[in-house]
Amino acid sequence: KNPLTPMKLNIQYLQRAKEEGKEHYDDFFNRVTKSLIEQIDTLSGIATEFSNFAQIPKARNEVFNLIEVIQNVCSLFEPNQNLDLTLEVNHLDKVMVFIDKEQFSRAFLNLVKNGIQSIPPDKKGEIRINVKRNNSVSLVKISDNGTGISQEAQENLFQPNFTTKTSGMGLGLSIVKNIVDNFGGRIWY
């Protein structure tokens, strides 16, 4: 509910400024509406996180090439000039898996975003993704050059509502864990 208070105040200021025929009303209007849009986006993000956490859809497992999906997710981050993202596939061109492709993509995207968010803004980001296969087990390792995770944070990492960030609901890694658990996988730090 945090964004609701500033939204209400902004609308009240806007009404008052209109009634009083405030000078430079158009500039004021543009500034306030920009702020309102940002707050609405924040609320939308919160609603999405809660919705994703509350109900992960029933898995629609299918056979697909894990490497292809990881490459597609990695391509979303290519325009970022301040990030060096490397994918090592260890001479594998195919790693066929039977899991929900959409859920895996969401989980993988979340993990890469978390890695990027852990990197200080004044540091060139490095994300390394390594894919290995050992008989019937596939291992995807994601590492970054971010600030690291304290011992206390490591113990609570996949718990709902736990976050080390100043914004967000602390549901991202919990959602990832639920997705991985659903397809019989294992996730750890």
N, C-alpha and C positions, 0 to 999 in steps of 0.2 A: 504493500500500500504506500510505500515511501514516495513514489512520484506523484501520487494524487494530491497531496497538500500543495506543492508548488504549482501544479496545474490549475487547481482551484483559485489560488491567489493570483496567478497570471490572468485568468479569465476575469476575475473581479477588477483587477487593475485596468484591464482593457475596457470593461464596461464603464468604469468611472472616468477614464480618460476620454472616452467617446462622449459621455454626458457633459463633461466639462469643456468640450471642444478644445482639448489640449493641443498646444502648438507642436508641430512635428509629429502629429499622430501617426502618419504613414510609417515613419522610421520606427516608432515605438511598436506599432502593429506588427511590422516585419520581424522585429527582434523577439517579441512575445510569441508569435506563431512559430518561429524557428525553435524556440525553447519548448513549446508545447509538443511539437513534432518529435523532438528528441526524447521527451518524457514518455510519449506514447510508444515510441520504439522500445524504450526500456521496459515498459509494461508488457509489450508484446513478447519481448525476449523472456521475461519472467514467466509469462503464461505458457510459452512454448516449453521452457525447461520443466515446469511442473507437469505439463501434459505428457512430455516424453518420459518423465520419471514415473508418473502414475501408471502409465499403460504402455508398455512396449508391446507392439502388435505381435500376434502369434507368428512365429517364424515360418517363412515360406522358403524352406531349404531348396537349394538347387546346386547342381555341379557347375563350377566355374573356375577360371584360372585366377588364383589369388594375386599373382604378380600383375596381371592386367588391371585389376581393380585398384591395387596399390599405386600403379603408375598413373591411373586416372585421377586419384585423389591428389597425388603429388603435383600433377599438372595444374591444379587449382592454385598452388602457391608459387608457380613460376614467375608471375609478374613482380614478385617482391624482390626489389633490388638489394635489400639489406639482409638477405637470407641465402645461405648456401645449403641447398637440400640435396643430399646424395642418397641414391638407392643402390644397394649392393645386393645382387641376386645370386651370387656365387655360382655362376655358369648355369643357372636354371632358367629355362625359358617358359616352363609350365610347372605350376604347383596346383594341381586340381584338388578342390575341397568341396564338401557338401554342407553348406551353411546358408543362412539368409544373406544374400548379397547386399541388399540395401542396409540391413542392420550392421553388417560388417563395415561397410563404407562409412556409416555414421560414426561407429566406434573408432575407426582408424582416423577419421577426420578430427574427431574430438582429441585424440591423443597427440596428433601433430600440432593442433592449435594450442594445446596445453604446453607442449614443448616450446613453441614460439613465444607464448606469453611469459615463460619463465626467464627469457633472455632480456637483460637490461637494454633499454632503448639506445644507449650509446655504444652498444657492442654489436659487431656483425654476427648475425645469427648463424648457427650451424646445426642442422638436423641430419642425423645419419639413420638410415633405415636399412636393416640387414634381414634378408629372408633366407632361411635355411630349411632343409627338409631332411628328416631322418626316418626312413621307412614310412610309417603312416602318420608321423607327427610333423606338423609345420610350425616353425618358430619365426615370429616377426619381432625383431628387436628395434626399438626406437630410442635414440639417445640425442641429447642436445647439449649445448654449452651454456646452459642457463645457470641460475643461482644455486641449484641443487635443492634438496628437500631435507629438512631437519629430521632427527630421529623421531621426535614426537609426531610430526606430520606423516612420516612413513607408516606409523602404526594406525593412523586414522584415514589414510589416503583414499580408500574406496568407500568410506562411510557417507551416507546422505548428509547434506547440510554442512560438511566439513570443507573449508576453503582456506587457502593462504593468501587469496587475492583480496583486493579492496572492493571489488564488485563481483557480482554473480551470486548464484544461489548455493554453490557447493554441491551441485548435482551431476556435473559432467562426468567425473570419473566413476561415480556410483552407477550412472546409466551405462557406461562402458562395461563395468563389471557385470551388470545384469545381462547385457547382450552376450558377453563372452561366456558367462555361466550357462545361458540358454542354449548355446550350441556345444556345450560340453567342453569348452576350452578352459584355459587357466591364464590369469593375468597376475603379474607381480612387479614389484619395483626393487 
